[in-house]
Amino acid sequence: MDGFVDLFADLIVEAGILREFIFRNSAVELPGFFRPTKEWDLLVIRDRTLIAAIEAKSQVGPSFGNNFNNRTEEAMGSALDLWTAFREHAFLNSTQPFLGYFFMLEDCDASKRPVSIKEPHFKVFPEFKGASYMRRYELFCRKLLHERHYTATAFITASSTAGLKGEFNTPANDLSLQQFAKTLTVHVGAAA
């Protein structure tokens, strides 16, 4: 994921933010509302103003089930924590920051296979019926964006061999790396 975070940092610099305001491996903690702090993969902070926070996650098999639940809960919780802390002025007088969620999933038979669902009491939403983990992650990223939990989300897939060569797929154009990058650069460019 470091290569993608490097790309985001380069795009932020191209949008007019000095590299000294981009935090990657240290000083990446932000205060939360429900917990003291949360570490982000990339922060942009200038003059005590939070401009952007990005979370970059990935998942490889074979245990897609438990990891899917953990990843979704983590992403939703991080967004809720940040936006609640923002509302409570934890970031001083910052204007609304860019909040990005970037996710890469291993493209393999297990991630593309339909997953069964148990419905002992109520029916699940129809889009989940017969959906693979790949489709579930796509739906998840789209819903995070639709519900405005994140300013931008991106969802890509890569096989274990092609991914090492830098090759990846975009299962949904509206969740593409290009769309994520465009939204990021517009937002940080306005703050530059």
N, CA and C atoms as a LAMMPS dump frame, in Angstrom:
ITEM: TIMESTEP
0
ITEM: NUMBER OF ATOMS
576
ITEM: BOX BOUNDS ff ff ff
-5.0000000000000000e+02 5.0000000000000000e+02
-5.0000000000000000e+02 5.0000000000000000e+02
-5.0000000000000000e+02 5.0000000000000000e+02
ITEM: ATOMS id mol type element x y z
1 1 1 N 0.82 -1.199 0
2 1 2 C 0 0 0
3 1 3 C 0.865 1.264 0
4 2 1 N 2.126 1.115 0.373
5 2 2 C 2.999 2.289 0.424
6 2 3 C 3.087 3.006 -0.917
7 3 1 N 3.115 2.252 -2.008
8 3 2 C 3.195 2.874 -3.328
9 3 3 C 1.997 3.747 -3.622
10 4 1 N 0.816 3.32 -3.213
11 4 2 C -0.383 4.128 -3.433
12 4 3 C -0.376 5.362 -2.54
13 5 1 N 0.059 5.21 -1.296
14 5 2 C 0.134 6.359 -0.397
15 5 3 C 1.177 7.353 -0.918
16 6 1 N 2.291 6.842 -1.476
17 6 2 C 3.28 7.723 -2.12
18 6 3 C 2.638 8.493 -3.27
19 7 1 N 1.832 7.813 -4.07
20 7 2 C 1.128 8.457 -5.182
21 7 3 C 0.225 9.569 -4.669
22 8 1 N -0.531 9.309 -3.612
23 8 2 C -1.418 10.335 -3.056
24 8 3 C -0.612 11.532 -2.572
25 9 1 N 0.519 11.272 -1.92
26 9 2 C 1.366 12.369 -1.446
27 9 3 C 1.885 13.196 -2.624
28 10 1 N 2.307 12.537 -3.699
29 10 2 C 2.78 13.255 -4.888
30 10 3 C 1.676 14.098 -5.51
31 11 1 N 0.468 13.569 -5.562
32 11 2 C -0.663 14.314 -6.124
33 11 3 C -0.983 15.545 -5.272
34 12 1 N -0.852 15.397 -3.97
35 12 2 C -1.107 16.521 -3.063
36 12 3 C -0.073 17.623 -3.287
37 13 1 N 1.177 17.23 -3.478
38 13 2 C 2.23 18.214 -3.764
39 13 3 C 1.948 18.904 -5.102
40 14 1 N 1.569 18.138 -6.112
41 14 2 C 1.23 18.719 -7.418
42 14 3 C 0.041 19.676 -7.329
43 15 1 N -0.84 19.456 -6.355
44 15 2 C -2.001 20.331 -6.176
45 15 3 C -1.64 21.623 -5.441
46 16 1 N -0.379 21.734 -4.966
47 16 2 C 0.069 22.987 -4.372
48 16 3 C 0.359 22.964 -2.884
49 17 1 N 0.308 21.805 -2.265
50 17 2 C 0.619 21.699 -0.837
51 17 3 C 2.082 21.279 -0.686
52 18 1 N 2.827 21.988 0.134
53 18 2 C 4.226 21.642 0.364
54 18 3 C 4.334 20.299 1.084
55 19 1 N 5.368 19.533 0.741
56 19 2 C 5.561 18.203 1.317
57 19 3 C 5.706 18.249 2.841
58 20 1 N 6.173 19.343 3.38
59 20 2 C 6.349 19.444 4.829
60 20 3 C 5.024 19.387 5.591
61 21 1 N 3.913 19.587 4.888
62 21 2 C 2.599 19.529 5.521
63 21 3 C 1.929 18.157 5.36
64 22 1 N 2.634 17.217 4.731
65 22 2 C 2.121 15.865 4.517
66 22 3 C 2.796 14.931 5.508
67 23 1 N 1.996 14.194 6.262
68 23 2 C 2.513 13.299 7.293
69 23 3 C 2.172 11.867 6.91
70 24 1 N 3.205 11.001 6.973
71 24 2 C 3.038 9.613 6.528
72 24 3 C 3.374 8.599 7.593
73 25 1 N 4.589 8.565 8.049
74 25 2 C 5.039 7.497 8.942
75 25 3 C 5.135 7.908 10.4
76 26 1 N 5.097 9.18 10.651
77 26 2 C 5.1 9.664 12.031
78 26 3 C 4.174 10.874 12.105
79 27 1 N 3.757 11.187 13.305
80 27 2 C 2.819 12.287 13.536
81 27 3 C 1.546 12.104 12.708
82 28 1 N 1.035 10.859 12.657
83 28 2 C -0.164 10.552 11.871
84 28 3 C -1.392 10.33 12.763
85 29 1 N -1.297 10.751 14.005
86 29 2 C -2.414 10.583 14.935
87 29 3 C -3.315 11.819 14.909
88 30 1 N -4.6 11.549 14.93
89 30 2 C -5.592 12.606 15.099
90 30 3 C -6.442 12.269 16.313
91 31 1 N -6.918 13.287 17.023
92 31 2 C -7.813 12.991 18.137
93 31 3 C -9.136 12.438 17.624
94 32 1 N -9.703 11.552 18.406
95 32 2 C -11.018 11.033 18.094
96 32 3 C -12.015 11.53 19.115
97 33 1 N -13.26 11.186 18.912
98 33 2 C -14.295 11.521 19.881
99 33 3 C -14.566 10.336 20.797
100 34 1 N -14.566 9.137 20.231
101 34 2 C -14.86 7.929 20.984
102 34 3 C -13.608 7.242 21.522
103 35 1 N -12.458 7.664 21.063
104 35 2 C -11.178 7.134 21.53
105 35 3 C -10.187 8.292 21.524
106 36 1 N -9.087 8.162 22.251
107 36 2 C -8.158 9.296 22.323
108 36 3 C -7.586 9.694 20.965
109 37 1 N -7.074 8.706 20.212
110 37 2 C -6.455 9.021 18.928
111 37 3 C -6.682 7.886 17.939
112 38 1 N -6.478 8.215 16.669
113 38 2 C -6.509 7.24 15.579
114 38 3 C -5.342 7.564 14.665
115 39 1 N -4.598 6.526 14.26
116 39 2 C -3.504 6.706 13.307
117 39 3 C -4.049 6.575 11.885
118 40 1 N -3.679 7.517 11.03
119 40 2 C -4.095 7.516 9.63
120 40 3 C -2.883 7.195 8.767
121 41 1 N -3.116 6.754 7.546
122 41 2 C -2.005 6.432 6.646
123 41 3 C -1.394 7.68 6.035
124 42 1 N -2.182 8.727 5.902
125 42 2 C -1.672 9.986 5.354
126 42 3 C -2.516 11.121 5.908
127 43 1 N -1.843 12.148 6.374
128 43 2 C -2.512 13.362 6.84
129 43 3 C -1.924 14.564 6.128
130 44 1 N -2.754 15.551 5.898
131 44 2 C -2.294 16.844 5.409
132 44 3 C -2.769 17.873 6.428
133 45 1 N -1.796 18.515 7.09
134 45 2 C -2.102 19.509 8.116
135 45 3 C -1.192 20.706 7.891
136 46 1 N -1.811 21.857 7.72
137 46 2 C -1.045 23.094 7.531
138 46 3 C -1.644 24.173 8.412
139 47 1 N -0.786 24.884 9.13
140 47 2 C -1.22 25.975 10.003
141 47 3 C -2.324 25.524 10.956
142 48 1 N -2.121 24.357 11.565
143 48 2 C -3.073 23.784 12.522
144 48 3 C -4.46 23.589 11.921
145 49 1 N -4.492 23.349 10.617
146 49 2 C -5.737 23.071 9.906
147 49 3 C -5.641 21.695 9.267
148 50 1 N -6.597 20.84 9.56
149 50 2 C -6.661 19.517 8.947
150 50 3 C -7.247 19.668 7.548
151 51 1 N -6.452 19.32 6.536
152 51 2 C -6.887 19.419 5.144
153 51 3 C -7.343 18.069 4.616
154 52 1 N -6.639 16.986 4.981
155 52 2 C -6.997 15.664 4.463
156 52 3 C -6.517 14.564 5.401
157 53 1 N -7.28 13.476 5.417
158 53 2 C -6.904 12.246 6.121
159 53 3 C -7.281 11.084 5.215
160 54 1 N -6.335 10.154 5.024
161 54 2 C -6.579 9.008 4.141
162 54 3 C -6.25 7.716 4.865
163 55 1 N -7.137 6.755 4.696
164 55 2 C -6.948 5.391 5.196
165 55 3 C -6.766 4.49 3.98
166 56 1 N -5.717 3.679 3.972
167 56 2 C -5.461 2.734 2.876
168 56 3 C -5.388 1.332 3.47
169 57 1 N -6.263 0.46 2.989
170 57 2 C -6.334 -0.905 3.512
171 57 3 C -6.322 -1.906 2.369
172 58 1 N -5.938 -3.143 2.703
173 58 2 C -5.961 -4.219 1.721
174 58 3 C -6.354 -5.507 2.417
175 59 1 N -6.742 -6.493 1.606
176 59 2 C -7.049 -7.811 2.148
177 59 3 C -6.687 -8.872 1.129
178 60 1 N -6.027 -9.904 1.626
179 60 2 C -5.743 -11.094 0.825
180 60 3 C -6.409 -12.282 1.516
181 61 1 N -6.621 -13.357 0.761
182 61 2 C -7.261 -14.55 1.295
183 61 3 C -6.33 -15.286 2.232
184 62 1 N -6.756 -16.35 2.807
185 62 2 C -7.991 -17.064 2.487
186 62 3 C -9.179 -16.689 3.366
187 63 1 N -8.99 -15.966 4.462
188 63 2 C -10.076 -15.721 5.417
189 63 3 C -10.823 -14.428 5.089
190 64 1 N -11.617 -14.44 4.031
191 64 2 C -12.322 -13.223 3.62
192 64 3 C -13.473 -12.869 4.559
193 65 1 N -14.171 -13.875 5.102
194 65 2 C -15.355 -13.624 5.917
195 65 3 C -15.107 -12.772 7.14
196 66 1 N -14.249 -13.234 8.043
197 66 2 C -13.97 -12.467 9.259
198 66 3 C -13.315 -11.134 8.932
199 67 1 N -12.391 -11.139 7.99
200 67 2 C -11.704 -9.906 7.642
201 67 3 C -12.645 -8.874 7.038
202 68 1 N -13.625 -9.327 6.246
203 68 2 C -14.595 -8.388 5.674
204 68 3 C -15.328 -7.658 6.797
205 69 1 N -15.817 -8.403 7.765
206 69 2 C -16.531 -7.761 8.877
207 69 3 C -15.62 -6.803 9.642
208 70 1 N -14.393 -7.215 9.906
209 70 2 C -13.46 -6.343 10.631
210 70 3 C -13.16 -5.071 9.85
211 71 1 N -12.905 -5.199 8.548
212 71 2 C -12.584 -4.031 7.718
213 71 3 C -13.761 -3.066 7.637
214 72 1 N -14.97 -3.593 7.475
215 72 2 C -16.128 -2.698 7.366
216 72 3 C -16.383 -1.961 8.681
217 73 1 N -16.306 -2.699 9.779
218 73 2 C -16.528 -2.059 11.073
219 73 3 C -15.466 -1.001 11.354
220 74 1 N -14.237 -1.301 11.01
221 74 2 C -13.135 -0.36 11.218
222 74 3 C -13.337 0.919 10.396
223 75 1 N -13.678 0.77 9.133
224 75 2 C -13.845 1.944 8.266
225 75 3 C -15.022 2.811 8.706
226 76 1 N -16.128 2.176 9.057
227 76 2 C -17.285 2.946 9.518
228 76 3 C -16.976 3.651 10.836
229 77 1 N -16.316 2.928 11.743
230 77 2 C -15.972 3.509 13.031
231 77 3 C -14.997 4.673 12.911
232 78 1 N -14.021 4.545 12.023
233 78 2 C -13.047 5.634 11.838
234 78 3 C -13.721 6.889 11.314
235 79 1 N -14.638 6.719 10.37
236 79 2 C -15.348 7.875 9.822
237 79 3 C -16.22 8.526 10.888
238 80 1 N -16.983 7.722 11.608
239 80 2 C -17.843 8.263 12.665
240 80 3 C -17.011 9.006 13.704
241 81 1 N -15.891 8.417 14.101
242 81 2 C -15.03 9.029 15.105
243 81 3 C -14.472 10.37 14.617
244 82 1 N -13.992 10.394 13.373
245 82 2 C -13.42 11.634 12.847
246 82 3 C -14.473 12.724 12.702
247 83 1 N -15.609 12.404 12.1
248 83 2 C -16.621 13.44 11.871
249 83 3 C -17.225 13.944 13.178
250 84 1 N -17.331 13.076 14.18
251 84 2 C -17.835 13.53 15.474
252 84 3 C -16.803 14.425 16.153
253 85 1 N -15.538 14.055 16.081
254 85 2 C -14.476 14.909 16.628
255 85 3 C -14.436 16.249 15.885
256 86 1 N -14.646 16.213 14.573
257 86 2 C -14.698 17.447 13.774
258 86 3 C -15.836 18.341 14.254
259 87 1 N -17.001 17.756 14.445
260 87 2 C -18.166 18.52 14.923
261 87 3 C -17.881 19.17 16.269
262 88 1 N -17.119 18.466 17.111
263 88 2 C -16.802 18.956 18.448
264 88 3 C -15.55 19.84 18.469
265 89 1 N -15.086 20.266 17.298
266 89 2 C -13.963 21.209 17.136
267 89 3 C -12.623 20.668 17.618
268 90 1 N -12.424 19.35 17.508
269 90 2 C -11.132 18.766 17.872
270 90 3 C -10.023 19.258 16.95
271 91 1 N -10.388 19.666 15.746
272 91 2 C -9.404 20.13 14.77
273 91 3 C -9.45 21.643 14.644
274 92 1 N -9.771 22.282 15.768
275 92 2 C -9.841 23.733 15.885
276 92 3 C -10.828 24.295 14.87
277 93 1 N -10.408 25.227 14.077
278 93 2 C -11.34 25.846 13.131
279 93 3 C -11.161 25.326 11.714
280 94 1 N -10.736 24.088 11.578
281 94 2 C -10.559 23.493 10.25
282 94 3 C -11.876 23.485 9.501
283 95 1 N -11.79 23.788 8.212
284 95 2 C -12.963 23.588 7.373
285 95 3 C -13.099 22.087 7.143
286 96 1 N -14.193 21.669 6.538
287 96 2 C -14.408 20.232 6.354
288 96 3 C -13.247 19.622 5.579
289 97 1 N -12.555 18.651 6.174
290 97 2 C -11.407 18.039 5.501
291 97 3 C -11.836 17.005 4.464
292 98 1 N -10.906 16.638 3.615
293 98 2 C -11.075 15.495 2.722
294 98 3 C -10.853 14.252 3.565
295 99 1 N -11.776 13.307 3.503
296 99 2 C -11.605 12.033 4.182
297 99 3 C -11.682 10.949 3.118
298 100 1 N -10.572 10.22 2.934
299 100 2 C -10.499 9.222 1.874
300 100 3 C -10.305 7.814 2.389
301 101 1 N -10.957 6.853 1.699
302 101 2 C -10.811 5.443 2.016
303 101 3 C -10.436 4.714 0.739
304 102 1 N -9.246 4.11 0.752
305 102 2 C -8.722 3.396 -0.409
306 102 3 C -8.583 1.93 -0.041
307 103 1 N -9.168 1.035 -0.866
308 103 2 C -9.152 -0.382 -0.53
309 103 3 C -8.729 -1.224 -1.725
310 104 1 N -7.816 -2.173 -1.464
311 104 2 C -7.377 -3.122 -2.484
312 104 3 C -7.636 -4.541 -1.989
313 105 1 N -8.292 -5.348 -2.841
314 105 2 C -8.651 -6.723 -2.521
315 105 3 C -7.924 -7.679 -3.448
316 106 1 N -7.5 -8.819 -2.894
317 106 2 C -6.894 -9.841 -3.738
318 106 3 C -7.94 -10.394 -4.705
319 107 1 N -7.59 -10.404 -5.98
320 107 2 C -8.443 -10.953 -7.031
321 107 3 C -8.1 -12.433 -7.169
322 108 1 N -8.963 -13.288 -6.633
323 108 2 C -8.735 -14.738 -6.666
324 108 3 C -10.096 -15.432 -6.691
325 109 1 N -10.087 -16.728 -6.884
326 109 2 C -11.345 -17.475 -6.935
327 109 3 C -12.173 -17.269 -5.671
328 110 1 N -11.543 -17.298 -4.517
329 110 2 C -12.28 -17.174 -3.256
330 110 3 C -12.93 -15.8 -3.093
331 111 1 N -12.319 -14.753 -3.619
332 111 2 C -12.915 -13.416 -3.475
333 111 3 C -14.03 -13.18 -4.491
334 112 1 N -14.078 -13.989 -5.557
335 112 2 C -15.095 -13.832 -6.606
336 112 3 C -16.253 -14.821 -6.481
337 113 1 N -16.146 -15.752 -5.567
338 113 2 C -17.169 -16.795 -5.389
339 113 3 C -18.366 -16.229 -4.607
340 114 1 N -19.605 -16.496 -5.044
341 114 2 C -20.784 -16.045 -4.279
342 114 3 C -20.747 -16.593 -2.853
343 115 1 N -21.203 -15.786 -1.914
344 115 2 C -21.178 -16.14 -0.507
345 115 3 C -22.614 -16.329 -0.029
346 116 1 N -22.842 -17.401 0.722
347 116 2 C -24.185 -17.653 1.243
348 116 3 C -24.49 -16.69 2.389
349 117 1 N -25.775 -16.497 2.615
350 117 2 C -26.232 -15.572 3.65
351 117 3 C -27.274 -16.275 4.504
352 118 1 N -27.203 -16.072 5.805
353 118 2 C -28.222 -16.597 6.712
354 118 3 C -29.216 -15.485 7.018
355 119 1 N -30.487 -15.822 6.942
356 119 2 C -31.545 -14.849 7.201
357 119 3 C -32.578 -15.441 8.167
358 120 1 N -32.191 -15.733 9.422
359 120 2 C -33.115 -16.405 10.326
360 120 3 C -34.319 -15.549 10.767
361 121 1 N -34.188 -14.225 10.727
362 121 2 C -35.263 -13.367 11.229
363 121 3 C -35.763 -12.351 10.212
364 122 1 N -34.855 -11.748 9.45
365 122 2 C -35.225 -10.708 8.502
366 122 3 C -34.434 -10.908 7.215
367 123 1 N -34.956 -10.393 6.139
368 123 2 C -34.297 -10.5 4.84
369 123 3 C -33.186 -9.454 4.738
370 124 1 N -32.069 -9.845 4.157
371 124 2 C -30.991 -8.889 3.89
372 124 3 C -31.364 -8.071 2.664
373 125 1 N -30.684 -6.974 2.464
374 125 2 C -30.933 -6.166 1.28
375 125 3 C -30.596 -6.987 0.038
376 126 1 N -31.391 -6.87 -1.004
377 126 2 C -31.252 -7.754 -2.168
378 126 3 C -29.893 -7.697 -2.856
379 127 1 N -29.196 -6.574 -2.798
380 127 2 C -27.901 -6.464 -3.474
381 127 3 C -26.84 -7.395 -2.884
382 128 1 N -27.071 -7.874 -1.653
383 128 2 C -26.107 -8.768 -1.02
384 128 3 C -26.336 -10.238 -1.361
385 129 1 N -27.496 -10.558 -1.882
386 129 2 C -27.808 -11.963 -2.174
387 129 3 C -26.961 -12.442 -3.349
388 130 1 N -26.238 -13.52 -3.129
389 130 2 C -25.381 -14.087 -4.16
390 130 3 C -24.125 -13.275 -4.446
391 131 1 N -23.864 -12.259 -3.632
392 131 2 C -22.703 -11.394 -3.866
393 131 3 C -21.433 -12.041 -3.331
394 132 1 N -20.373 -11.944 -4.096
395 132 2 C -19.047 -12.397 -3.657
396 132 3 C -18.469 -11.361 -2.697
397 133 1 N -17.325 -11.689 -2.101
398 133 2 C -16.659 -10.693 -1.262
399 133 3 C -16.199 -9.508 -2.104
400 134 1 N -15.829 -9.76 -3.342
401 134 2 C -15.442 -8.658 -4.222
402 134 3 C -16.621 -7.707 -4.413
403 135 1 N -17.775 -8.26 -4.686
404 135 2 C -18.968 -7.43 -4.861
405 135 3 C -19.353 -6.75 -3.553
406 136 1 N -19.212 -7.436 -2.436
407 136 2 C -19.538 -6.834 -1.144
408 136 3 C -18.643 -5.628 -0.842
409 137 1 N -17.348 -5.751 -1.141
410 137 2 C -16.455 -4.606 -0.926
411 137 3 C -16.803 -3.448 -1.851
412 138 1 N -17.151 -3.769 -3.078
413 138 2 C -17.569 -2.709 -4
414 138 3 C -18.802 -1.985 -3.449
415 139 1 N -19.798 -2.752 -3.018
416 139 2 C -21.008 -2.162 -2.434
417 139 3 C -20.663 -1.343 -1.198
418 140 1 N -19.784 -1.872 -0.38
419 140 2 C -19.387 -1.179 0.843
420 140 3 C -18.768 0.178 0.53
421 141 1 N -17.799 0.202 -0.377
422 141 2 C -17.143 1.466 -0.73
423 141 3 C -18.137 2.456 -1.335
424 142 1 N -19.021 1.958 -2.164
425 142 2 C -20.029 2.83 -2.779
426 142 3 C -20.977 3.4 -1.713
427 143 1 N -21.373 2.567 -0.762
428 143 2 C -22.288 3.034 0.286
429 143 3 C -21.604 4.013 1.237
430 144 1 N -20.316 3.805 1.521
431 144 2 C -19.579 4.779 2.338
432 144 3 C -19.611 6.16 1.685
433 145 1 N -19.465 6.174 0.398
434 145 2 C -19.479 7.422 -0.357
435 145 3 C -20.892 8 -0.424
436 146 1 N -21.847 7.159 -0.751
437 146 2 C -23.241 7.599 -0.878
438 146 3 C -23.769 8.188 0.423
439 147 1 N -23.392 7.594 1.537
440 147 2 C -23.847 8.074 2.839
441 147 3 C -22.965 9.202 3.378
442 148 1 N -21.987 9.63 2.593
443 148 2 C -21.108 10.752 2.913
444 148 3 C -20.25 10.523 4.155
445 149 1 N -19.915 9.269 4.387
446 149 2 C -18.988 8.977 5.478
447 149 3 C -17.564 9.321 5.049
448 150 1 N -17.304 9.225 3.755
449 150 2 C -15.998 9.58 3.19
450 150 3 C -16.216 10.514 2.007
451 151 1 N -15.265 11.412 1.801
452 151 2 C -15.306 12.33 0.667
453 151 3 C -15.09 11.577 -0.632
454 152 1 N -14.217 10.584 -0.593
455 152 2 C -13.94 9.742 -1.764
456 152 3 C -13.545 8.359 -1.29
457 153 1 N -13.938 7.357 -2.066
458 153 2 C -13.499 5.986 -1.816
459 153 3 C -12.996 5.419 -3.136
460 154 1 N -12.06 4.51 -3.045
461 154 2 C -11.565 3.8 -4.228
462 154 3 C -11.496 2.323 -3.889
463 155 1 N -11.85 1.501 -4.87
464 155 2 C -11.809 0.05 -4.693
465 155 3 C -11.14 -0.56 -5.905
466 156 1 N -10.019 -1.229 -5.664
467 156 2 C -9.309 -1.9 -6.749
468 156 3 C -9.024 -3.34 -6.341
469 157 1 N -8.725 -4.166 -7.34
470 157 2 C -8.366 -5.558 -7.088
471 157 3 C -7.075 -5.872 -7.831
472 158 1 N -6.357 -6.86 -7.322
473 158 2 C -5.133 -7.312 -7.982
474 158 3 C -4.882 -8.756 -7.59
475 159 1 N -4.405 -9.53 -8.555
476 159 2 C -4.007 -10.9 -8.222
477 159 3 C -2.67 -10.843 -7.503
478 160 1 N -2.328 -11.928 -6.826
479 160 2 C -1.067 -11.937 -6.068
480 160 3 C 0.148 -11.8 -6.979
481 161 1 N 0.061 -12.265 -8.225
482 161 2 C 1.201 -12.138 -9.138
483 161 3 C 1.19 -10.803 -9.873
484 162 1 N 0.044 -10.402 -10.404
485 162 2 C -0.028 -9.135 -11.15
486 162 3 C 0.169 -7.933 -10.233
487 163 1 N -0.324 -8.048 -9
488 163 2 C -0.176 -6.952 -8.05
489 163 3 C 1.271 -6.605 -7.768
490 164 1 N 2.126 -7.608 -7.75
491 164 2 C 3.552 -7.357 -7.524
492 164 3 C 4.188 -6.583 -8.673
493 165 1 N 3.573 -6.649 -9.846
494 165 2 C 4.058 -5.913 -11.016
495 165 3 C 3.402 -4.547 -11.139
496 166 1 N 2.543 -4.206 -10.188
497 166 2 C 1.854 -2.919 -10.236
498 166 3 C 0.582 -2.934 -11.065
499 167 1 N 0.121 -4.113 -11.448
500 167 2 C -1.097 -4.214 -12.245
501 167 3 C -2.296 -4.405 -11.323
502 168 1 N -3.383 -3.707 -11.626
503 168 2 C -4.593 -3.837 -10.822
504 168 3 C -5.812 -3.608 -11.708
505 169 1 N -6.97 -3.973 -11.173
506 169 2 C -8.238 -3.808 -11.876
507 169 3 C -9.142 -2.879 -11.083
508 170 1 N -10.034 -2.229 -11.8
509 170 2 C -11.034 -1.376 -11.172
510 170 3 C -12.399 -1.969 -11.481
511 171 1 N -13.003 -2.682 -10.52
512 171 2 C -14.298 -3.307 -10.786
513 171 3 C -15.443 -2.313 -11.014
514 172 1 N -15.307 -1.077 -10.524
515 172 2 C -16.373 -0.084 -10.656
516 172 3 C -15.761 1.271 -10.994
517 173 1 N -16.141 1.837 -12.127
518 173 2 C -15.551 3.105 -12.569
519 173 3 C -15.759 4.245 -11.573
520 174 1 N -16.906 4.268 -10.906
521 174 2 C -17.158 5.35 -9.957
522 174 3 C -16.319 5.215 -8.688
523 175 1 N -15.648 4.093 -8.526
524 175 2 C -14.765 3.886 -7.381
525 175 3 C -13.317 3.731 -7.83
526 176 1 N -12.982 4.298 -8.964
527 176 2 C -11.653 4.126 -9.548
528 176 3 C -10.598 4.941 -8.807
529 177 1 N -9.374 4.517 -8.971
530 177 2 C -8.243 5.258 -8.427
531 177 3 C -8.195 6.661 -9.042
532 178 1 N -8.515 6.764 -10.32
533 178 2 C -8.506 8.061 -11.002
534 178 3 C -9.541 9.015 -10.4
535 179 1 N -10.734 8.511 -10.13
536 179 2 C -11.783 9.354 -9.541
537 179 3 C -11.392 9.789 -8.139
538 180 1 N -10.819 8.876 -7.377
539 180 2 C -10.339 9.19 -6.033
540 180 3 C -9.287 10.297 -6.103
541 181 1 N -8.321 10.133 -7.003
542 181 2 C -7.236 11.104 -7.151
543 181 3 C -7.764 12.467 -7.561
544 182 1 N -8.729 12.484 -8.461
545 182 2 C -9.307 13.754 -8.923
546 182 3 C -9.995 14.481 -7.77
547 183 1 N -10.799 13.764 -6.999
548 183 2 C -11.495 14.375 -5.869
549 183 3 C -10.5 14.878 -4.826
550 184 1 N -9.463 14.096 -4.565
551 184 2 C -8.422 14.5 -3.624
552 184 3 C -7.738 15.777 -4.073
553 185 1 N -7.302 15.831 -5.316
554 185 2 C -6.543 16.997 -5.784
555 185 3 C -7.407 18.249 -5.853
556 186 1 N -8.669 18.096 -6.202
557 186 2 C -9.569 19.271 -6.194
558 186 3 C -9.709 19.811 -4.772
559 187 1 N -9.901 18.915 -3.831
560 187 2 C -10.095 19.343 -2.446
561 187 3 C -8.841 20.01 -1.88
562 188 1 N -7.701 19.346 -1.996
563 188 2 C -6.477 19.929 -1.417
564 188 3 C -6.011 21.134 -2.23
565 189 1 N -6.296 21.126 -3.531
566 189 2 C -5.941 22.285 -4.361
567 189 3 C -6.676 23.539 -3.909
568 190 1 N -7.924 23.382 -3.484
569 190 2 C -8.695 24.521 -2.992
570 190 3 C -8.129 25.056 -1.687
571 191 1 N -7.45 24.204 -0.935
572 191 2 C -6.85 24.618 0.329
573 191 3 C -5.427 25.14 0.179
574 192 1 N -4.846 24.94 -1.007
575 192 2 C -3.437 25.321 -1.225
576 192 3 C -3.228 26.824 -1.215
